Amino acid sequence: MKKTNLTPVELARQRGQSLDWIYRQIRVGKIRATRQGNRWVIPLPVSSERGVALDAKG
């Protein structure tokens, strides 16, 4: 089964960025995410501020 969403932790690991930075980008709207219960879910493909799709290595 192909994965369609990432958690902020998974995205931070893939991009090599801090979890705080990822949450900041979600709050300002640069990373699209939705709440599911008490968790953030980031739909794939994840794009950067410039709108360029990123691969698993970010």
C-alpha positions in Angstrom: 0.0 0.0 0.0 1.4 3.3 -1.1 1.7 6.0 1.6 -0.3 9.2 0.9 0.6 11.2 4.0 3.6 12.1 6.2 3.8 13.2 9.8 5.8 16.3 10.7 8.4 14.0 12.3 8.8 12.0 9.0 9.1 15.2 7.0 11.7 16.7 9.3 13.8 13.5 9.0 13.5 13.4 5.2 14.5 17.1 4.9 17.1 17.1 7.6 15.3 20.0 9.3 14.2 20.5 12.9 10.7 19.5 14.0 10.2 23.1 15.3 11.0 24.5 11.8 8.5 22.1 10.2 5.8 23.2 12.7 6.6 26.8 12.1 6.2 26.3 8.3 2.9 24.6 8.9 1.6 27.5 11.0 2.6 30.2 8.5 1.0 28.1 5.6 4.2 27.3 3.7 3.7 23.5 4.3 0.1 22.3 3.7 -1.1 20.2 6.5 -4.4 19.2 8.2 -5.3 18.1 11.7 -6.6 14.6 12.1 -7.7 14.3 15.7 -4.7 15.6 17.7 -2.1 15.0 14.9 -0.9 16.9 11.9 -1.0 15.1 8.6 0.9 16.4 5.5 -0.4 15.1 2.2 2.0 13.9 -0.5 3.6 15.2 -2.6 5.0 17.8 -0.2 6.1 21.0 -1.9 8.4 23.7 -0.8 7.6 27.4 -0.6 8.4 27.8 -4.3 5.9 25.1 -5.2 8.4 22.6 -6.4 7.6 19.0 -5.6 10.3 17.3 -3.5 11.4 13.7 -3.6 12.1 11.6 -0.5 15.5 13.2 0.0 14.0 16.7 0.1 
